[in-house]
């Protein structure tokens, strides 16, 4: 019994590798001829390795639309505005792409920049053939309940805890 349709996949949890897994799925999809759009809700304002790697690949576009990591005490207004622009792009993207990756959307939801109900509505109303991948910590239960696949990535050990700093090509 085969049922071909667009899937909703969530990569969540406190561990490292949620975006990395989504990028691997993007490569796989592009290799099968699918058109892939990656919208980054938090990343932006800095160079990340994935930007350089995907720059010349056909069928994959990446849009870092955030303002970068949110530090304690940051004014959230500009981050909220950037996330809302990313959300508007996401709503349009499901009409035009085969696979849409909403990188760090769960963080945007957790921070209150995007409402969980908006994400639920996008999942339910997207064209039926469109695949969605949502990443980020703290994915709300109402979104998890709609996902076809949920991967919870946990830290068993992380080099940052041992005092090893973030490494180019690994963290960014």
Secondary structure, DSSP 8 states (H G I E B T S, - for coil): -------EEEEESSSS-HHHHHHHHHHHHHHTT--EEEEESS--SS--HHHHHHTT-TTEEEEE-S-S---TT--HHHHHHHHHHHHHHHHHHHHH-SEEEEETHHHHHHTTSS-HHHHHHHHHHS-TT-EEEEE-SS--HHHHTT-SEEEE---S--GGGGT----TTTT-
